[in-house]
Amino acid sequence: MGLLDTVKREKDYISGMLALLKNVKDVKPDGSLTVADLLEEWALRKPENLAVIFEDREITYGELDAAANRVARWAEANGIGRGDVVALVMENK
């Protein structure tokens, strides 16, 4: 990767982080707006945009929303709802 590619990647990262900070400023601990609401909105507006880049894996907002919905449907089917406490036992990766 050349210097120009690195600069572009870092510019895109900083732009994305600034947009994220602007959007999440309205999320309050006692408010009704959640980060999940914002992710779902972004997935509806631009599902093809990248939400997560980690090592060699890229996940779009659409894919992230679909995965979150699968977990939510599983939780709901197992009687887990708002306010319930859930423990996760999984590999750290």
A tleap script that builds the chain and sets N, CA, C and O, in Angstrom:
source leaprc.protein.ff14SB
mol = sequence {
  NMET GLY LEU LEU ASP THR VAL LYS ARG GLU
  LYS ASP TYR ILE SER GLY MET LEU ALA LEU
  LEU LYS ASN VAL LYS ASP VAL LYS PRO ASP
  GLY SER LEU THR VAL ALA ASP LEU LEU GLU
  GLU TRP ALA LEU ARG LYS PRO GLU ASN LEU
  ALA VAL ILE PHE GLU ASP ARG GLU ILE THR
  TYR GLY GLU LEU ASP ALA ALA ALA ASN ARG
  VAL ALA ARG TRP ALA GLU ALA ASN GLY ILE
  GLY ARG GLY ASP VAL VAL ALA LEU VAL MET
  GLU ASN CLYS
}
set mol.1.N position { 0.847 -1.171 0.000 }
set mol.1.CA position { 0.000 0.000 0.000 }
set mol.1.C position { 0.890 1.232 0.000 }
set mol.1.O position { 1.788 1.367 0.831 }
set mol.2.N position { 0.628 2.126 -0.943 }
set mol.2.CA position { 1.428 3.332 -1.055 }
set mol.2.C position { 0.971 4.417 -0.092 }
set mol.2.O position { -0.045 4.286 0.590 }
set mol.3.N position { 1.741 5.477 -0.058 }
set mol.3.CA position { 1.462 6.591 0.837 }
set mol.3.C position { 0.095 7.214 0.545 }
set mol.3.O position { -0.657 7.512 1.473 }
set mol.4.N position { -0.231 7.412 -0.733 }
set mol.4.CA position { -1.520 8.012 -1.080 }
set mol.4.C position { -2.687 7.129 -0.647 }
set mol.4.O position { -3.709 7.637 -0.185 }
set mol.5.N position { -2.544 5.822 -0.793 }
set mol.5.CA position { -3.587 4.899 -0.345 }
set mol.5.C position { -3.761 4.987 1.170 }
set mol.5.O position { -4.882 4.972 1.678 }
set mol.6.N position { -2.653 5.077 1.874 }
set mol.6.CA position { -2.703 5.181 3.338 }
set mol.6.C position { -3.372 6.476 3.762 }
set mol.6.O position { -4.208 6.475 4.665 }
set mol.7.N position { -3.015 7.574 3.124 }
set mol.7.CA position { -3.615 8.875 3.449 }
set mol.7.C position { -5.116 8.844 3.178 }
set mol.7.O position { -5.899 9.337 3.989 }
set mol.8.N position { -5.528 8.269 2.041 }
set mol.8.CA position { -6.958 8.180 1.712 }
set mol.8.C position { -7.691 7.332 2.744 }
set mol.8.O position { -8.774 7.704 3.198 }
set mol.9.N position { -7.105 6.189 3.119 }
set mol.9.CA position { -7.731 5.322 4.107 }
set mol.9.C position { -7.909 6.051 5.438 }
set mol.9.O position { -8.965 5.958 6.063 }
set mol.10.N position { -6.884 6.771 5.866 }
set mol.10.CA position { -6.956 7.505 7.132 }
set mol.10.C position { -7.964 8.646 7.052 }
set mol.10.O position { -8.677 8.910 8.021 }
set mol.11.N position { -8.031 9.325 5.906 }
set mol.11.CA position { -9.022 10.397 5.711 }
set mol.11.C position { -10.429 9.824 5.795 }
set mol.11.O position { -11.298 10.402 6.447 }
set mol.12.N position { -10.658 8.690 5.137 }
set mol.12.CA position { -11.969 8.045 5.185 }
set mol.12.C position { -12.321 7.634 6.615 }
set mol.12.O position { -13.463 7.785 7.049 }
set mol.13.N position { -11.335 7.116 7.338 }
set mol.13.CA position { -11.555 6.706 8.723 }
set mol.13.C position { -11.945 7.905 9.588 }
set mol.13.O position { -12.912 7.837 10.346 }
set mol.14.N position { -11.202 8.989 9.476 }
set mol.14.CA position { -11.477 10.180 10.286 }
set mol.14.C position { -12.842 10.765 9.923 }
set mol.14.O position { -13.595 11.172 10.807 }
set mol.15.N position { -13.161 10.809 8.641 }
set mol.15.CA position { -14.476 11.311 8.216 }
set mol.15.C position { -15.593 10.451 8.800 }
set mol.15.O position { -16.601 10.968 9.283 }
set mol.16.N position { -15.405 9.149 8.750 }
set mol.16.CA position { -16.396 8.236 9.308 }
set mol.16.C position { -16.559 8.404 10.809 }
set mol.16.O position { -17.678 8.390 11.322 }
set mol.17.N position { -15.452 8.563 11.508 }
set mol.17.CA position { -15.519 8.735 12.958 }
set mol.17.C position { -16.208 10.043 13.327 }
set mol.17.O position { -16.986 10.081 14.280 }
set mol.18.N position { -15.935 11.109 12.591 }
set mol.18.CA position { -16.597 12.388 12.861 }
set mol.18.C position { -18.103 12.277 12.621 }
set mol.18.O position { -18.897 12.814 13.394 }
set mol.19.N position { -18.494 11.586 11.556 }
set mol.19.CA position { -19.919 11.378 11.279 }
set mol.19.C position { -20.554 10.548 12.388 }
set mol.19.O position { -21.667 10.843 12.824 }
set mol.20.N position { -19.858 9.516 12.843 }
set mol.20.CA position { -20.366 8.673 13.926 }
set mol.20.C position { -20.567 9.500 15.193 }
set mol.20.O position { -21.616 9.412 15.832 }
set mol.21.N position { -19.576 10.296 15.556 }
set mol.21.CA position { -19.687 11.119 16.766 }
set mol.21.C position { -20.839 12.106 16.660 }
set mol.21.O position { -21.546 12.345 17.639 }
set mol.22.N position { -21.031 12.678 15.478 }
set mol.22.CA position { -22.142 13.609 15.260 }
set mol.22.C position { -23.477 12.898 15.468 }
set mol.22.O position { -24.391 13.467 16.066 }
set mol.23.N position { -23.600 11.676 14.987 }
set mol.23.CA position { -24.854 10.941 15.078 }
set mol.23.C position { -25.139 10.426 16.479 }
set mol.23.O position { -26.290 10.443 16.913 }
set mol.24.N position { -24.126 9.972 17.192 }
set mol.24.CA position { -24.371 9.361 18.502 }
set mol.24.C position { -24.485 10.386 19.627 }
set mol.24.O position { -24.775 10.012 20.764 }
set mol.25.N position { -24.266 11.658 19.344 }
set mol.25.CA position { -24.361 12.667 20.400 }
set mol.25.C position { -25.759 12.749 20.994 }
set mol.25.O position { -25.925 13.202 22.127 }
set mol.26.N position { -26.766 12.317 20.242 }
set mol.26.CA position { -28.142 12.353 20.730 }
set mol.26.C position { -28.527 11.105 21.527 }
set mol.26.O position { -29.633 11.043 22.063 }
set mol.27.N position { -27.644 10.116 21.617 }
set mol.27.CA position { -27.921 8.909 22.395 }
set mol.27.C position { -27.589 9.202 23.857 }
set mol.27.O position { -26.450 9.521 24.200 }
set mol.28.N position { -28.602 9.087 24.706 }
set mol.28.CA position { -28.441 9.365 26.137 }
set mol.28.C position { -28.814 8.117 26.933 }
set mol.28.O position { -29.676 7.351 26.504 }
set mol.29.N position { -28.177 7.902 28.087 }
set mol.29.CA position { -28.479 6.703 28.885 }
set mol.29.C position { -29.958 6.552 29.228 }
set mol.29.O position { -30.469 5.433 29.283 }
set mol.30.N position { -30.647 7.660 29.457 }
set mol.30.CA position { -32.054 7.579 29.830 }
set mol.30.C position { -32.993 7.929 28.670 }
set mol.30.O position { -34.198 8.078 28.872 }
set mol.31.N position { -32.446 8.058 27.466 }
set mol.31.CA position { -33.254 8.416 26.308 }
set mol.31.C position { -33.823 7.205 25.589 }
set mol.31.O position { -33.495 6.060 25.901 }
set mol.32.N position { -34.687 7.486 24.618 }
set mol.32.CA position { -35.302 6.389 23.868 }
set mol.32.C position { -34.489 6.019 22.623 }
set mol.32.O position { -34.662 4.927 22.082 }
set mol.33.N position { -33.607 6.911 22.162 }
set mol.33.CA position { -32.764 6.638 20.990 }
set mol.33.C position { -31.570 5.788 21.408 }
set mol.33.O position { -30.868 6.121 22.363 }
set mol.34.N position { -31.340 4.683 20.688 }
set mol.34.CA position { -30.210 3.798 21.013 }
set mol.34.C position { -29.248 3.717 19.833 }
set mol.34.O position { -29.583 4.100 18.712 }
set mol.35.N position { -28.061 3.217 20.101 }
set mol.35.CA position { -27.089 2.984 19.034 }
set mol.35.C position { -27.657 1.984 18.034 }
set mol.35.O position { -27.412 2.099 16.833 }
set mol.36.N position { -28.411 1.007 18.521 }
set mol.36.CA position { -29.041 0.032 17.633 }
set mol.36.C position { -30.010 0.719 16.674 }
set mol.36.O position { -30.100 0.339 15.507 }
set mol.37.N position { -30.736 1.731 17.160 }
set mol.37.CA position { -31.632 2.497 16.283 }
set mol.37.C position { -30.847 3.170 15.170 }
set mol.37.O position { -31.262 3.160 14.011 }
set mol.38.N position { -29.706 3.756 15.529 }
set mol.38.CA position { -28.872 4.438 14.532 }
set mol.38.C position { -28.325 3.447 13.513 }
set mol.38.O position { -28.336 3.723 12.313 }
set mol.39.N position { -27.847 2.298 13.977 }
set mol.39.CA position { -27.327 1.285 13.051 }
set mol.39.C position { -28.399 0.826 12.077 }
set mol.39.O position { -28.136 0.652 10.887 }
set mol.40.N position { -29.609 0.632 12.588 }
set mol.40.CA position { -30.708 0.204 11.728 }
set mol.40.C position { -31.039 1.282 10.688 }
set mol.40.O position { -31.308 0.974 9.527 }
set mol.41.N position { -31.016 2.541 11.117 }
set mol.41.CA position { -31.264 3.656 10.186 }
set mol.41.C position { -30.194 3.698 9.097 }
set mol.41.O position { -30.505 3.873 7.919 }
set mol.42.N position { -28.929 3.536 9.498 }
set mol.42.CA position { -27.842 3.550 8.511 }
set mol.42.C position { -27.968 2.368 7.560 }
set mol.42.O position { -27.688 2.488 6.367 }
set mol.43.N position { -28.390 1.229 8.094 }
set mol.43.CA position { -28.557 0.029 7.252 }
set mol.43.C position { -29.670 0.244 6.227 }
set mol.43.O position { -29.579 -0.247 5.102 }
set mol.44.N position { -30.707 0.966 6.605 }
set mol.44.CA position { -31.791 1.253 5.665 }
set mol.44.C position { -31.359 2.259 4.601 }
set mol.44.O position { -31.712 2.128 3.429 }
set mol.45.N position { -30.595 3.258 5.021 }
set mol.45.CA position { -30.169 4.313 4.080 }
set mol.45.C position { -29.075 3.849 3.130 }
set mol.45.O position { -29.152 4.087 1.925 }
set mol.46.N position { -28.063 3.192 3.667 }
set mol.46.CA position { -26.912 2.796 2.850 }
set mol.46.C position { -26.419 1.415 3.272 }
set mol.46.O position { -25.365 1.295 3.897 }
set mol.47.N position { -27.176 0.376 2.934 }
set mol.47.CA position { -26.815 -0.969 3.399 }
set mol.47.C position { -25.481 -1.469 2.856 }
set mol.47.O position { -24.872 -2.355 3.456 }
set mol.48.N position { -25.022 -0.930 1.753 }
set mol.48.CA position { -23.775 -1.403 1.148 }
set mol.48.C position { -22.531 -0.735 1.745 }
set mol.48.O position { -21.412 -1.174 1.479 }
set mol.49.N position { -22.714 0.318 2.548 }
set mol.49.CA position { -21.562 0.987 3.152 }
set mol.49.C position { -20.923 0.107 4.223 }
set mol.49.O position { -21.605 -0.653 4.911 }
set mol.50.N position { -19.606 0.222 4.351 }
set mol.50.CA position { -18.886 -0.578 5.338 }
set mol.50.C position { -19.135 -0.072 6.749 }
set mol.50.O position { -19.019 1.123 7.023 }
set mol.51.N position { -19.477 -0.987 7.637 }
set mol.51.CA position { -19.696 -0.666 9.044 }
set mol.51.C position { -18.500 -1.084 9.885 }
set mol.51.O position { -18.120 -0.388 10.826 }
set mol.52.N position { -17.905 -2.230 9.541 }
set mol.52.CA position { -16.798 -2.787 10.318 }
set mol.52.C position { -15.727 -3.300 9.364 }
set mol.52.O position { -16.015 -4.017 8.406 }
set mol.53.N position { -14.492 -2.919 9.645 }
set mol.53.CA position { -13.344 -3.482 8.937 }
set mol.53.C position { -12.415 -3.997 10.030 }
set mol.53.O position { -11.926 -3.228 10.858 }
set mol.54.N position { -12.180 -5.301 10.022 }
set mol.54.CA position { -11.293 -5.896 11.015 }
set mol.54.C position { -10.449 -6.953 10.335 }
set mol.54.O position { -10.960 -7.903 9.740 }
set mol.55.N position { -9.145 -6.765 10.438 }
set mol.55.CA position { -8.189 -7.641 9.783 }
set mol.55.C position { -8.592 -7.798 8.312 }
set mol.55.O position { -8.598 -6.807 7.581 }
set mol.56.N position { -8.928 -9.005 7.856 }
set mol.56.CA position { -9.249 -9.184 6.437 }
set mol.56.C position { -10.762 -9.283 6.196 }
set mol.56.O position { -11.188 -9.695 5.117 }
set mol.57.N position { -11.571 -8.910 7.189 }
set mol.57.CA position { -13.028 -9.031 7.070 }
set mol.57.C position { -13.678 -7.656 6.998 }
set mol.57.O position { -13.337 -6.757 7.767 }
set mol.58.N position { -14.615 -7.502 6.072 }
set mol.58.CA position { -15.394 -6.272 5.934 }
set mol.58.C position { -16.871 -6.627 6.072 }
set mol.58.O position { -17.350 -7.576 5.451 }
set mol.59.N position { -17.593 -5.853 6.893 }
set mol.59.CA position { -19.016 -6.092 7.117 }
set mol.59.C position { -19.761 -4.801 6.806 }
set mol.59.O position { -19.424 -3.735 7.320 }
set mol.60.N position { -20.777 -4.912 5.957 }
set mol.60.CA position { -21.577 -3.738 5.606 }
set mol.60.C position { -22.645 -3.499 6.672 }
set mol.60.O position { -22.905 -4.357 7.516 }
set mol.61.N position { -23.256 -2.313 6.613 }
set mol.61.CA position { -24.346 -2.014 7.540 }
set mol.61.C position { -25.510 -2.977 7.325 }
set mol.61.O position { -26.165 -3.376 8.288 }
set mol.62.N position { -25.771 -3.349 6.095 }
set mol.62.CA position { -26.834 -4.312 5.821 }
set mol.62.C position { -26.553 -5.662 6.457 }
set mol.62.O position { -27.447 -6.270 7.046 }
set mol.63.N position { -25.310 -6.139 6.341 }
set mol.63.CA position { -24.933 -7.420 6.949 }
set mol.63.C position { -24.972 -7.345 8.471 }
set mol.63.O position { -25.411 -8.286 9.132 }
set mol.64.N position { -24.513 -6.229 9.024 }
set mol.64.CA position { -24.520 -6.046 10.479 }
set mol.64.C position { -25.955 -6.026 11.002 }
set mol.64.O position { -26.253 -6.626 12.035 }
set mol.65.N position { -26.837 -5.337 10.290 }
set mol.65.CA position { -28.240 -5.277 10.685 }
set mol.65.C position { -28.886 -6.656 10.614 }
set mol.65.O position { -29.649 -7.032 11.503 }
set mol.66.N position { -28.582 -7.411 9.558 }
set mol.66.CA position { -29.137 -8.762 9.416 }
set mol.66.C position { -28.665 -9.665 10.560 }
set mol.66.O position { -29.453 -10.443 11.100 }
set mol.67.N position { -27.391 -9.565 10.930 }
set mol.67.CA position { -26.863 -10.374 12.034 }
set mol.67.C position { -27.518 -9.974 13.359 }
set mol.67.O position { -27.869 -10.835 14.166 }
set mol.68.N position { -27.681 -8.673 13.578 }
set mol.68.CA position { -28.324 -8.198 14.813 }
set mol.68.C position { -29.769 -8.684 14.879 }
set mol.68.O position { -30.253 -9.060 15.946 }
set mol.69.N position { -30.452 -8.675 13.743 }
set mol.69.CA position { -31.840 -9.143 13.716 }
set mol.69.C position { -31.939 -10.639 14.003 }
set mol.69.O position { -32.889 -11.085 14.647 }
set mol.70.N position { -30.954 -11.425 13.527 }
set mol.70.CA position { -30.948 -12.863 13.835 }
set mol.70.C position { -30.811 -13.092 15.341 }
set mol.70.O position { -31.499 -13.938 15.912 }
set mol.71.N position { -29.922 -12.335 15.973 }
set mol.71.CA position { -29.737 -12.459 17.422 }
set mol.71.C position { -31.001 -12.012 18.154 }
set mol.71.O position { -31.419 -12.650 19.120 }
set mol.72.N position { -31.605 -10.924 17.699 }
set mol.72.CA position { -32.821 -10.418 18.346 }
set mol.72.C position { -33.963 -11.426 18.234 }
set mol.72.O position { -34.697 -11.647 19.198 }
set mol.73.N position { -34.111 -12.038 17.058 }
set mol.73.CA position { -35.176 -13.046 16.887 }
set mol.73.C position { -34.923 -14.259 17.783 }
set mol.73.O position { -35.859 -14.804 18.368 }
set mol.74.N position { -33.655 -14.686 17.894 }
set mol.74.CA position { -33.310 -15.794 18.775 }
set mol.74.C position { -33.659 -15.442 20.222 }
set mol.74.O position { -34.273 -16.241 20.929 }
set mol.75.N position { -33.265 -14.240 20.659 }
set mol.75.CA position { -33.527 -13.827 22.037 }
set mol.75.C position { -35.025 -13.774 22.308 }
set mol.75.O position { -35.497 -14.265 23.334 }
set mol.76.N position { -35.756 -13.183 21.397 }
set mol.76.CA position { -37.205 -13.085 21.570 }
set mol.76.C position { -37.849 -14.471 21.622 }
set mol.76.O position { -38.740 -14.714 22.436 }
set mol.77.N position { -37.402 -15.369 20.760 }
set mol.77.CA position { -37.954 -16.734 20.730 }
set mol.77.C position { -37.653 -17.491 22.021 }
set mol.77.O position { -38.349 -18.449 22.357 }
set mol.78.N position { -36.620 -17.065 22.744 }
set mol.78.CA position { -36.245 -17.721 23.997 }
set mol.78.C position { -36.704 -16.944 25.227 }
set mol.78.O position { -36.232 -17.178 26.340 }
set mol.79.N position { -37.631 -16.018 25.007 }
set mol.79.CA position { -38.225 -15.291 26.127 }
set mol.79.C position { -37.375 -14.177 26.696 }
set mol.79.O position { -37.659 -13.684 27.788 }
set mol.80.N position { -36.349 -13.773 25.993 }
set mol.80.CA position { -35.480 -12.698 26.472 }
set mol.80.C position { -36.015 -11.377 25.934 }
set mol.80.O position { -36.284 -11.250 24.739 }
set mol.81.N position { -36.169 -10.397 26.816 }
set mol.81.CA position { -36.724 -9.113 26.411 }
set mol.81.C position { -35.999 -7.946 27.033 }
set mol.81.O position { -35.004 -8.115 27.737 }
set mol.82.N position { -36.511 -6.753 26.763 }
set mol.82.CA position { -35.921 -5.504 27.266 }
set mol.82.C position { -35.757 -5.586 28.779 }
set mol.82.O position { -36.680 -5.965 29.500 }
set mol.83.N position { -34.570 -5.224 29.242 }
set mol.83.CA position { -34.294 -5.207 30.675 }
set mol.83.C position { -33.737 -6.499 31.230 }
set mol.83.O position { -33.239 -6.521 32.356 }
set mol.84.N position { -33.811 -7.587 30.460 }
set mol.84.CA position { -33.253 -8.854 30.930 }
set mol.84.C position { -31.731 -8.814 30.850 }
set mol.84.O position { -31.158 -8.158 29.980 }
set mol.85.N position { -31.095 -9.518 31.761 }
set mol.85.CA position { -29.635 -9.620 31.780 }
set mol.85.C position { -29.242 -10.924 31.106 }
set mol.85.O position { -29.798 -11.981 31.404 }
set mol.86.N position { -28.275 -10.842 30.193 }
set mol.86.CA position { -27.821 -12.013 29.444 }
set mol.86.C position { -26.307 -12.094 29.545 }
set mol.86.O position { -25.619 -11.093 29.344 }
set mol.87.N position { -25.782 -13.270 29.852 }
set mol.87.CA position { -24.338 -13.481 29.890 }
set mol.87.C position { -23.907 -14.170 28.606 }
set mol.87.O position { -24.595 -15.067 28.117 }
set mol.88.N position { -22.780 -13.759 28.063 }
set mol.88.CA position { -22.216 -14.383 26.871 }
set mol.88.C position { -20.965 -15.160 27.246 }
set mol.88.O position { -20.075 -14.630 27.911 }
set mol.89.N position { -20.897 -16.395 26.827 }
set mol.89.CA position { -19.709 -17.208 27.025 }
set mol.89.C position { -19.202 -17.545 25.621 }
set mol.89.O position { -19.818 -18.316 24.885 }
set mol.90.N position { -18.060 -16.942 25.275 }
set mol.90.CA position { -17.557 -17.124 23.912 }
set mol.90.C position { -16.068 -16.868 23.857 }
set mol.90.O position { -15.484 -16.303 24.782 }
set mol.91.N position { -15.463 -17.287 22.766 }
set mol.91.CA position { -14.048 -17.035 22.566 }
set mol.91.C position { -13.789 -15.549 22.431 }
set mol.91.O position { -14.635 -14.805 21.935 }
set mol.92.N position { -12.639 -15.126 22.863 }
set mol.92.CA position { -12.220 -13.742 22.731 }
set mol.92.C position { -11.510 -13.604 21.385 }
set mol.92.O position { -10.299 -13.802 21.286 }
set mol.93.N position { -12.280 -13.262 20.355 }
set mol.93.CA position { -11.673 -13.087 19.037 }
set mol.93.C position { -12.421 -12.064 18.233 }
set mol.93.O position { -12.051 -11.784 17.093 }
savepdb mol mol.pdb
quit
